[in-house]
């Protein structure tokens, strides 16, 4: 288990792809390295389209999305399915 770090929040405030690309590559490389040592890697993300969530989805082979069966949760699930 790798604990989160509040300092990663600063990347959700940046929109410049030139700055984010090296960070994203580092995260994806970290996950790829972890795959060589572990059979299963779970990344718990917040329910938003933040930079870290997008990185986790891009690195994922499977996605588990817990939702409540209410209107807005189902809408969010449809949007997630459309874009990823």
N, C-alpha and C positions, 0 to 999 in steps of 0.2 A: 504494500500500500504506500502510495506517495501522497502525502498531505498537500492540500492546496496552499496557495500563498496569496495573500491579499495584494501583494505587489504586482501580480499578473493582471489585476484590474486595469492598470494603465494602458494595456494593449487594446482594451475594448474601446478606448477613447480615441484611438489613432485610426485614421482612414487612409493614410498614405501607404499604398501597396509596397513601395520600395522599402519602407521601414518594417512592415509586417512580414514580408516574404522570408527574410532570414530567421525571424522568430518562429514562424510556422514550420520552416524546414527543420529547425532544431527540435521542436516538439514532435514532429513526425519521425525524426530520426531516433529520438528517445523511445518512442513507442515501438518502433521497429526493432531496436536493440532489446527492449524488454520482451519482445516476442521470442527471441532466441533462448530466453531463460525461463519463461512462463508459458504454460499452456493456455491460460485464460487471463485476459486483462480487462478489467471493468473500469470505465471512466465515468464517474458520476458528474453530470453537468447540470447547470441551472436551466430552467425552462425558458431560454431566450435564444436569440440568434447572435450570441456574443462571439467574439473572435475565438475564444477557447472552445466553445461548443462546436463551432464550425470545424476547427482543427480536429477535434475528437471524432466528429462524424466522417471527415475525410479519411481518417486513419482506420476507421471501423470496418470490420468484416460483417458485423451484425449490429443492429440497434434495437434496444428494448426501451419502449416509451410508455411509462405508466400514465394513464389518464383517467380522469373521472368521466363518467358518461353524461356530461352536461354539454350544452350547445357550444360554448366557447372552447372547451377542451377538444371536442370533436373537430371543430373548425381548425384549430391549431394543428391537429394531427393530419388533416387533409392538406394543409399548407406545407407541413414538413414532408409529406409524401410527394408533393408536387415538385419541391425544390431539391430534394435529396433522393 
